[in-house]
Amino acid sequence: MSSLLTSPMVDLDTGAVIAQPAVVDPTGTLRAAPLPMVLELPLHVVLSGAGALAPLHESLRRAGRHPREAILMLTGSCQESERPLLKVCLDGLRTIGYLLGFADVGAGGPALDAVTDSAPYLLGLDAELVNRLPGDHRAAAVARAVVTLARGIGAHVLAPGVEREAQVAVARGLGVRLGHGPLLAPGPDGKIRVPLPVADESPDTLMLGPRVQEMLLPAVTLPAGAKAEEVVAAFGHEPTITSVILVDEYQRPKGSLDRSRFLLSFAARYGHALHGSKPAQRLADPPRTVPRTTPAIAAMQAAGRDAARVYDDLVVTDELNRCLGIVRVADLIRQIAAIRT
């Protein structure tokens, strides 16, 4: 068990870190940052059955991590005769909670029809393909085809091994959302610097404020079927968490739990007995979503449509309505105040 990442997985549009490399120390203990981790899993191990996957499950358990916090990047390929078994095995991993991805798509990886049948969360381009960008139009054509496929099945696309700013620019232009590699590794100060797109600084655009993707904060998410006591534990783990977003298996927001209102429900007499073992969705509000390209002014208008929830976090979504993170209304107010002064 190892990680395919040599540096954090980064959102090429916002510079936000999406996932971290998982590291297995000499004692076999899994070490990973609080963010989701990415682990390499050869397809032949998946096909070997549940016993071969037991060390993976046990490593996560000992590390205190849940399968939903791990993205399994599947490597290698399988024979035509093995596909029915592979589908059953991958369905089992998805049911447990793992997010699934395929590495080397567009080159020596799995057949594209096998990829689509598996409904993955992430498609990783072949590293050599990325290395040939931007000078090779054939490589760009393959990458564009993978992006089109990903949009059709609701998956993200990852550009591995990014070394040059020109690669970022071309990948972003093709619709690739995520990347990792030497260029995106943390600097001496621990910060990651991504060459972002050139901002539109026309007067009209400036008056609307920055897009919400520039104010994005990581969202604390739980599965849509999570129990209320799991949400209590999430809020208790970190006092700065202002909301928990309930998401489906494709990371689409299904409910929003505001910290103050949710914990108030438990502070009432018999609150834990009434709600603790019940689905958290019972206490959730509909998520207030805004596309990642929404300007601050428009996002503030969206926040003000419901007077009872005017200070609730907004959920930022991508083109496929998947949760990218949250924006706090206080940050929007600061941005708008800065524009007006």
Secondary structure, 3 states (H helix, E strand, C coil): CECCCCCCEEECCCCCEEEEECEECCCCCEECCCCCEEEEEEHHHHCCCHHHHHHHHHHHHHCCCCHHHEEEEEECCCCHHHHHHHHHHHHHHHHHCCEEEEEEECCCCCCHHHHHHCCCCEEEECHHHHHCCCCCHHHHHHHHHHHHHHHHHCCEEEECCCCCHHHHHHHHHHCCCEECCHHHCCCCCCCCCCCCCCCCCCHHHHHHCCEHHHHCECCCEEECCCEHHHHHHHHHHCCCCCEEEEECCCCCEEEEEEHHHHHHHHHCCCHHHHHCCCEHHHHCECCCEEECCCEHHHHHHHHCCCHHHCCCCEEEECCCCCEEEEECHHHHHHHHHHHHC
